[in-house]
Amino acid sequence: MINAHSLSLSFGTQIVFNDISFTTTDDQRIGLVGRNGSGKSTLLKAIAGQQVLDEGTITINKNKRIAYLPQEVVLSSHQTILQETFSVFAQIQTLEDERIKLELYFVQAAEPTQEAVERYAQICEELQQYNPASALAETRQMLMGLGFTEQQLETSVNTLSVGWKMRIVLAKLLLQKADFYLFDEPTNHLDIIAKDWFLSFLKRSSFGFMIVSHERYFLDAVCDHILELELGNGKLYTGNYTSYLQQKEHDSKLLEAAYKQQQKEIAQKMETIQRFRAKANKARMAQSMMKAVDKIERITLPPQQRTMSFSFPTLQQAGRIVVKAEKIKHSFGSKKIFENISCEVERGQKVAIIAGNGVGKTTLFNIIANKMSPQNGSITFGHNVHHTLFDQDQNKSLEQNWTVIENISYNCPKKTDQQIRTLLGAFLFDADDIQKKIKVLSGGEKNRVGMVKALLQDANVMLLDEPTNHLDIPSKEILLSALQEYPGTLLFVSHDHDFVNKLATHILELTPDGLYRYEGNYDSYLYQKKNNQEAPSIAPVIKKEVPIEKNQKNNFELQKKVKALEAKIEKLEKEINQLEASFATITYGSDTFNKASEKLNSLKKEHALHLAQWESLANELSL
């Protein structure tokens, strides 16, 4: 499908590609990974023919069609969302226009020409093959899958934000039905529900693709190969992102061992050379040996990934109920967003708020965070609650013309200079970085400054609005690990499936019908939704008194379900243990190893899902 041969590219003194070669087939699903500045977006542009290379060639099968989605696209259109998206079927519209003109001609002409009649018959036949009604239905389905409502489809494109325009671009691209796609951060402007739809769409599709994404869940769920760009080199790995990490660790250990051995050999040779130089009869030999040492191709180790590390201070314990919302209502003009929203968040819970676009998730979060006042109802924080907010837009939260340390010192006046510098260092800011003004930082760097500011508040309740924005996968995983250890309560909004799944203990789903609570993580929530499970898994978040007398038959049914789940969990644990033990006899990187790794990941996900279900049912039985 794509054959890249000896690609080389430099920007000034920075080497982007250093003789990179790889070949892909039309059905491969490749995750393109690498550190910031490694050339991921540049490679996609080169394949799409939008980046000139210094050397090398990229050839694409002439019979195959490639479609490219850049990170940002400027879309300007006076058409409606539906019209603009349907314009991808330009041939249908052209034929329809010609058909209407011919029909008008037939009405007005006394004797239509034979040529016009034949052309009309040909147009009707072609339209039947294209099936305009089916194409229009597919367009609607695509748009609604990406988060648009039926009512929005008649809205003018020019009234939309950049994020929503990008969804139209993505919809048009997918409707082209190309043979191979180049996706550069396609999920940047999608909420978690639209991401789930896009993920399912990719899983069902037959086309191949190369995708840049900072979402591990995506790279694990849909990719069968990983192309890594590092230090100007490219290497193609078989398997998903998790498999790539395992292979990468193995390769890194081998490279480090080879590096140490080479350094040892060079040191020994240099020691011999130094001894020989002191002797006149050995000087020529020493010179020859030195030339040989100079010709040795040195092994270069990639720079170590800087990591964040910190610990949370002892926090003041809050009361059992940390935040309570009662009968919240909000409207924009005559448009009702939500009403009668009530919920309680208890101490120690890590609660994710999710919703489709337009339902009011951001509005509800902002009301809880006291960024907006409720039009009706009330928000109450509990006893001994000290809360802090991590805002999604750090450009508004931080003073752009102040330095990093000036921002933190001003917002955290009770902290010493040493405490501030220590935590900034833990978040990868060195002595020079902390003197930089906020306005020159990248989005990810601003995000980390905002997180330092939030953590230094010593709050026992943290309200987090998109904390993973602009972070790469390693940084996300470090932040996730820290927040998993956070001893306080979290209420957060995130569109990162992996982050929500591994952090949340409860899900609050905001729908047009109200607010609902789901016990467990995001996978558990999806499972419950898919299987239409009722309370207690899905229940309005309005505290109700539990009746003293419980239904005996219902308890019996619950006990049966709990026992069945316990049996499944025990069986899965045995399978996992047996499979993990088998790795001792499997060759690393072999097909058997890769298949075993995939099966192990599948078993672990199934085990986590059943465990979450068991916990939910066990909690109900204990009421």
N, C-alpha and C positions, 0 to 999 in steps of 0.2 A: 504493500500500500504506500508507505512512505520509506524512502531510502535516503538517509542523511550520511554523507561521506566527507570526512575530514573537514568538519566545520571549524573555522577559526574566526574570531572577532575580538577586537580590542577597542576600548574607548580611551584614548590617550595612553596612559601607562597601565590602565586596568585591563587585564586579560579576562574576557568574558567566556569565550570558548577556545579551547586549546586542542585542536585536532579531534573533535568529537565525531563519532560515527555510531549509527544505530539503524535498525530496520524494524518496521512495525507491519503487522497484518491488519486487514480491514475490520477484524472483529476483536482486536485487543482493546482493553480498557485500562489506560495507563494513567497513573497518578504522577504528576510532575512535581518533584519536591526539591528543596534546597534552601539555604539560608537567604535572607534578604540580600539582594544584589548579586545573586548567583546566576541570574540570566533567565529565569523561568519565563517571564512575559516576553523577553526578547526572543527566545527560542520559538514560542508560539507565533510571534510576528514573522519570524524568518520562514517558518513552514507555510504561513498564510501568504507569503510573498510581499510582506510589508516592511521587511528589514533586510538591507543589503549586507552581505557577509564579506569579510576580507578575503577569505578563501573557502573552498569547499562547495559542494553541490547538494541540493535537495531535489529529488525527483519523486513525482507522485504518479501513480497509475492513471493513465489517460482516461480510462473508463470509469473512474471513481470521482465523486464530487466531495470536496471538503468545505465545511462551514466554520467560521471563526467568530467567537464572541469575546471582544476585548473587555477589560475591566470597566471602562467608561465609554459611553457612546452619546453623542449629542443628537437627540431626536427632536425635531420640530415638525409639527403637523397640525393643520387646522381640522383634520378629520376626527371623527369619533374614534374611541378605542377600538371598537369592533371593525370599523371601516379600515383603519390604519393596519390592523393586524391581518385582516382578510386580503389586503393588497398584495400579500405574498403570493396569492393565486392570481397574478396579473393576467395570465392567459385566459382564465375564466372570465374576468371582467371585460377583456378585449373582445372575446367571442360574444358575450352578452350584449355589449354595445353594438356590435355589427348585426346581431340578430334583430335587435329593436329597430335599427335603421332599415333593414331589409323588409321587416313587417310593415313599417310605415310606407315604404316604397310600393309594396304590393297593394296597399289600400289606395294609393294615389294613382298608380300606373294603370292605364287601360289594358295594356298587354305586357306583363312582365317578361323580360328576356329569359331565354333558356339558361343562360349563364348565371343569372341571379337566382333562379329556382334551384339549380344544382349547388350553388354556393350555400344557399339556405339549408339544403338537405345535409351538406357536409358539416355546417356549423352545428346543427341539431345533433348529428351523430357524435361529434367531438364533445359537445356539452354533456351528452349522455355518458360518455366515457369518463369525463372529469367529475361528474356528479356534484354540481354546485351545492345542492342541499346538504349533502354529506360533508363537503368541505367547510360549509358555514357552521354546521353542527360541531365539527372537529375544532374549529377556531374558537367557538364559544366554550367548549369543554376545556381547551388548553388555557384560555384566559381565566376561567373560573378555578381551575386547578392551581393557578399561580396567584390566587387570592382576590381577583376581581369579582364583584357581585354582579348579578344580572342588571341591576339598576345603573351600575357604573359604566356599562358597555357603551352607552350613548353619550358619555362625557367626552368633551374635547381633550385631545392629547395634550395640547399646550397648557392646560390648567393643572397638569400633574407635576409632582415632584420628580427629581432625577431618578430616585429609586423606583417609582412606579413606571417611569418611561423605560427603565432598563428591563422591567418585566415584559413589556411589549416587545422589545428587541429580542429577548430570549424566546418568547412565544413565536415570533416570526421565524426565528432561526430554526426552532424545532419543527415547525410546519413545513420547512423546505425539504425535509426527509433526505438529508445528505447521507453519504456513505460513512463519513468520518467527521467528528466534530472536535474543534479546539476550544476548550472552555477556560477562560481566565477568570477565576474567582466568580463563578456564576451564581453562588448563593449569597453574595455580599448584601443584596437588597431584598432577600426573602425572609419572611418570618418562619418560625419553626414548623408551622403547619404547611406552608407552601414548600419548605424544604423537604418535608416528608413526602409530599406529592411528587416533587421533582425526583427524589430518590427512587420512589416506586416507578416513575416513568422511565428512568435510566435502566432499572433492573429489567423492565419488560421489553425494552428496545433491543433491536438486533444490530444497530450500528455500533461501530467502535468509536473511541474518543481518547483524547489526551486532556487531562484536567488539572488545573492548579487550584488547590483548595487548602485552607488552614483548618479544615474540619476533619478530624481523625475519623469520626464516624462514617463520613462519606467515603474516605479513602479505603476504609476497611470493608464497607458494605458493597461497593460497586467496582473496585479496581482489582484486576488480576495481574497487573504488572506495575512496578514503580520505577520511574526513570529519575535517578538522582543526579543533580548538578552540584559539583563541589570542586573548588579551586580550578575552575576552567575545564574540568573533565566531566564526562557523563558515563553513568553505568546503569544498565537495565537489570532490574531484579524481578524474579518471578514470584508472584503472590501479592497479597494485599499489604497495607501499611504495617500492620503488626508483624507479618512475616518478614518484611523488609528490615524492620528494626532488629529482629533476631539475627538475620543474616549480616546486617551491618555491624552488629556487635561482634559477631564471630570474625568477620573480615578485619575489623579494627584491632582485635587482639592479635591476629596473625601479622598485620602490618606493624604493630607496635613491637612484636617479638622480632620481626625481621629488621626493624629499625635499630633496636638495641644490639642485635648481633652485628649489623653492619658498622655501627659506631664502635663496637668493641674491636672489630677487625681493623678498622681505620686507625684506632688508637694504638693498637699493637704495631701496625706498619710504621706509624709515625715515630714510635719509640725506637724501632729498629733503625729508621732513617737518621734520627738524631744521634744514635750511637755511631753509625757508619760515617757520618759527616766529620766526626772528630779524628778519623783515621784517613791519612792521605791515600792509602792503597784501596780504600773502600768508597771514596768520594764519588767516583763515577757510578758505582752501583747504587749509592744513595740517591743520586740524581735521577737515575732510571726508575727507581722505586717511587720517587716523588711524582714523576710524570704518570706512572700507573695509577697512583692514588688520585691524582687530579682528574683522571678519566673515569673514575667510578661514578656511575649514575646514582646520585644520592636519593635515598628514600625520604620523602617529606611527609610528616604527620600533619593532618588537618588541625587547625586551631581547636582547642577544647571549647565546647559550648559553655558559656558563662551561665551559672545557675543562681536562682534566687533561693535564699534560705533565711528563715526567721522563726521566732516562736512568739506566741501570744502571751501577754501579761495576765495575771490573775484579775478576773473581772468581777465587779459587784454583781451578786445574784439578783435577778429580777423576780417579780412575782410570777405566778403560774401563767396568767394571761398577760402577754406583753403588748398586744395591740388588738383593739376591738373596733370593728366597723359596724354601725347600726343604721340600716335603712338609707343607705347612700343613694342619691339620685343625681343624675347630671344630664343636661341637654345643651345642645348648641343651637340657639335660636329655637325654631319649632321642631328640630330633629332631636328626638329622645335617644340618648346613647345607652343608658341603663337606669334601672330604678330598683328600689327595695333590695339593695345589695348589703348583706350582713355576713360577717365572718369573725372568727377569733383565731389568733395565732398564739400557740403556747410556747413557753420557754423551751429552748433547745431544738425546736423544729427548724428544718431548712426547707422553706416553702417557695416553690416556683409558680409564678402567675403566667398562664399561657392563654392565648386567644387568637382567633383569626383577625386579619386586619379590618379596621372599621368598627370593631365591637367595643372598643374603649379601654383596652388593656393599659395603654400609656396614661390615659386620663385617670383611671382608677389608681394606678401606682403613684401618680403625682399627687392625688388627693391624700392617700395614705402617708406620703412623704412630706405633707404640708407645703407642697409647692403650689397647690391649688386648694381653694376652699370649696367644700361640698355645697351644692345648692340646697340640698336637703340631707338630713341625717347628721351623723357625727363620727369622728375618729377619736378614740381614746387610747392613750398609752398607759400601760399598767404600772404597778408599784415598782419603784427603784429602776425604772427603764431609762437608760441613756442611749439614745439612738443616733446614728450618723448616716449620711447619705453619700453614696458614690453615684455621681451623675453621669449619664451617657455622654453628654457633650462637655468635655473637659475644656473646650475653648471658652465656655461661659463660666465654668467653675474656677478656672485659674486665671490669674492676672498675666496677660500675655507678655507684658514688658518687664515683668519681674523675673529674677532667676529662679531656678528650681528651689534652692534652699531658702530664698526670700519668701516664696509662696508657702512652703511648709512651716517655716518659723512663725509667720504671721498667723496662720490658721491653727497652729498648735503651740500657743504661748506657754503652756505649762511644761513642755518638754525641753530638756537641755539640748544644747548644740550637739553634744556627743550622741545622745539618743537619736536625734534626727539624722545625723550623718551615718550612724550605724544601720538604721533601717533603710536609708537611701542606698547604702552600699549593698545591703541584702537584695535590693531591687535593681542591681546592676548599674548604679550611678557611681562613677568614681569621682575623685577630687576635682577633675576638670569638668565633668558633666554637670555637677551640681551648680556650677557658676554660669551655665548656659541659660539664656532667656527661654521662656516657655514657647514663644512664637517660632523658634527655630527647631523645635523638637518634632519628631515624627508622631503620627497618631498613636502608635504603640507606646512610645516614651511618655507622652502626655497621660495615657491611660495608667502607666505605672506610677507616675507622680500622684495622680488622683487616688490610687489605691493606698499609697504611703500616707497621704493626708487622712484618709478614712481610718486606717489602722491605728494611727497615733492618737485618735480620739478616745481610745480605751472604752469604746461603746460596747454594751452587752446586746445591742440589737443593731444589725447592719442592713440597710436598704440598698440593694445593688441594682442599678439600671444598666444592663448590658456590660458587665465587667470584663468580658473577653474581647470586646471590640478592638480590632487592629493588632491583636496578639497572634504570634505564630503558634504552632502546635506545642513545641517544648515549653513556651512561656505559659500557655493555657494550662498545661498539665501541672506545672509547678504551682500556679495560682490555685488550681483545683485541689491539689494536695494540701495546701495551706488552709483553704476554707473548709475542707473536710475535718480538719483538726480544730477549727475555730470553736471555742467553748460556748459562745453565745447563740443568738437566734438570727437566722437569715431569712429575709423576704426578698426575692430577686426576680428579675425579668431577664431572660436570655433566650436567644434563638439558636444556640449551639446545642444540638441534640446530645452529644457526648457529655458536655458539661452539665446539662440539666439531669441527664440520666444518672450520672455518678455522684451528683451533689444532693439532689432533692430527696427529702423523706416524704414530702407531700406535694401534690399538684392541686392548684386552684385554677379551674377552667372557667373563664368568663365567656358566657354565651348570651345571645339575645334573650334567652329565657331566664337567665339568672347566673348565680355563681355556684359552682359545684366543687366538692372536695373529693380527691382520690388519694387513698393511702398508697404509699410506695413511690417508686421512681417513675421516670417517663416511659420506659418499656412496659412497666406494669400498667400504667395509665392507658397506653395504646392497646394492650391486651384486653383490658376491661372494656374499653370502648368497642373493640372489634367483636367481642363476645356478648355485648349488650348486658353486662352484669349490672345488677341493681345494687341498692344500698346494702352494706355500708360502703362499698367501693365507690359508688357515685351517689352522693347525697347532698342536698342543699346545705350550704354552710350556715345554717341557722341552728343554734344550739337547742336541742330538744331534750326534755327529761326522759330518761330511759325507764319504761314501766317496770315495777317491781316484779310482777309475774310475767315470766317469759313463756313464749309459745313452745311447748315441749316438742311438738313435731318439727318446728323450725330448727330447734337446737339439735335434734337427732340428725337432720339433714346436714347441718353444718359440721357435726362431728364426723359424719361419713366423708364429707369433702376433705376435712382436715386429715383424716387417716389416709385417704387416697393420695393426697399431696405428699404426706410423709413417706409413703411407700415409693412414690416417684422420685422424691429428693434423695432417698437412700440409694435407690438404683442408679441415679445419675452420679452420685458421689463415688460409688464403686467403679463405674465406667471411667470417670475422670481419673481416679487413682491408678487404674490399670493402664490407661492410655499414657499418663505421665510417666509411669514406670517403663513403658515400652521405648521411650526416647533414648534410653541408655544403649539400645542395640540398633538404633536407626542412624544411618549416615546423614549428617547435617546437609541440608540443601537438596537432598534427593527428592524424587517425586513422592516417595513414601513418606518422607519427613514433612513435605508441604501438605499432603492430604491429611496426615495425622494432626498437623497444627490447625488446619481448618476445622477438622472434626472437634478438636479440643475446644476451640473458641466457641463453636456452636453449642457444645455440651455445657460450657460455663454460662453462656447467655441463658440457655434453657433452665439451668439450675437457679440462677439469680431470679428469673421470672417466677418459677414455682415457689421459691423461698419468700418472695414478696407477697404472693397470693396466700401462702400459709400464714404469714405474719398478720395479714389483714383479717383472715377468718378467725385466727386464734384470738386476736384482739376483740372481735365481736363476741366470741364465746365467753370471754372474761367479763363482759359488761353485766 
